[in-house]
Amino acid sequence: MQKKYLKIMSAALCAAMCTSLVACGSSGDSSSSDSKNTESSDSSSDSGKKKGLEVAYNLTTEDFSVFEGIINDFTKETGIDVTIYNGGDDYESAMKTRMSSGDLPDMWVTHGWSVIRYSEYMMDLSDQPWVENIDAGLKDVISNDNGELFILPITQAVAGIMYNKDVLEDAGVDATQIRTWDDFDAACKAIKDKGEASPIEMCLADGFDSYMLEGIWPTLYSNEDLSDNKGEALKDGTFDWQKDGSDAFEKPTEWYENGYLNEDYVSGSKDDVCKALANGEGAFAIYSTEMIPSILAYNADANIGILPLPSKEKDGASYFGTGEGNFSCFGIWKDTKYEDECKQLLEYLAQPEIAVQIVKIDGGIPGLTNIELDESDQAAYTTNAFKEAQSQFDGDLIYDNFFDREYLPSGMWSVMADATSTLLADGDPKGANEEALSMVADNYNDLMGN
């Protein structure tokens, strides 16, 4: 993957969860378009009508009905029948099983893994007309070394720090001056001393336990400006967690010991974290920008900003993890019998008036530069907050793929969650440090075949 400093980003902006995933097997819950399968001729244009395209989609919230409506409209307009398989909370495992069996959907959502996991099964789409509208920064992340890309990226996700601007202002903290982890710790102390909000909101559930490490680890190990960069060692299996990863859990341990975490971090949920940031009861949350719509749902007047992850070194650059959105990036199986119909569906989804609907339900930042958002949309709020952060940290930013996707075998997302829970659940992070680190090291070495 190509990494680089970016001093100026495009208006639509680059960027990058990790929320619940849903299954896409041929068994399980499914939904289909309104148009029924009918007999057809042998022509290519009718083939989709005869059998129907299978599209695997991974959103289980009530917003799934929006996607169903989009697909129904596509069927009415084209006569191509589409079946959507959406089978629960086991999407990732189901896709791995289907890759192994060679029984893949005609199209599917790649949830961040188009290049690293799915590319050998997917069709190169670099010649499609909508490619010229992909944001330049995102295009680097979703392209392989040969310039091939395999998805239509309607949104992009960003890993960073969400914060309540009013809480920081009341504590006398200038967010634009948070450039290192020492600066961040000083901000947390000021907020704690003010006594009106928890400095750091998190929970041992809903991805927050994984996102804490997702945010910290790149700044310790893989950012390209680090004097002791270990990115290649992580990717080739030579990284020694016991030797080189001894600082993996230092920050969460310090935050716990300093009383910076919310009191209900063990029993709380993502909703509790979002509510705290919305109501000014919490200051910071390390997560994806995809949480901002949930914050605004609790308080439409919440004053929320986005910070890049600070550097561990005084003169280092800040970092945003970027990549394809979780519920909005679609690719085509290379062995589909319905190539023309699938490409037609992608062109339909890429239309700005259609794509904007998916942006709204995904919660991400537009990945296509021709998507226009109404300023009243929550998606516009997130996009504008990200633009503001890019301006504030202009010339001092590194963009890289999400750490787990780029540097950990098979992502190790659940391992990251388990390790964080092991560290913090019992209130003795120093005592649990060795067990948490061994958990990561053992899984990493097993997956790497060490």
Buried (B, 14 or more C-beta within 10 A) or exposed (E): BEBEEBEEBEEBBBBBBBBBBBBBBBEBEBBBBEBEEEEBEEEEBBBBBBBBBBBBBBBBEEBBEBBBEBBBBBBEEBBBBBBBBBBBEBBBEBBEEBBEEEEBBBBBBBBBBBBBBBBEBBBBBBEBEBBEBBBEBBBBBBBBEEEBBBBBBBBBBBBBBBBBBBBBEBBEBEBEEBBBBEBBBBBBBBBBEBEEBBBBBBBBBBBBBBBBBBBBBBBBBBBBBBEEEBBEBBBEEEBBBEEBBEEBBBBBBBBBEBEBBBEBBBEBBBEBBBBBBBBBBBBBBBBBBBBBBBBBBBBEEBBBBBBBBBBBBEEBBBBBBBBBBBBBBBBBBBEBEBBEBBBBBBBBBBEBEBBBBBBBBBBBBBBBBBBEBEEEBBBBBBBBBBBBBBEBBEEBBBBBBBBBBBBBBBBBBEBBBBBBBBBBBEEEBEEBBEEBBBBBBEBBBEBBEE
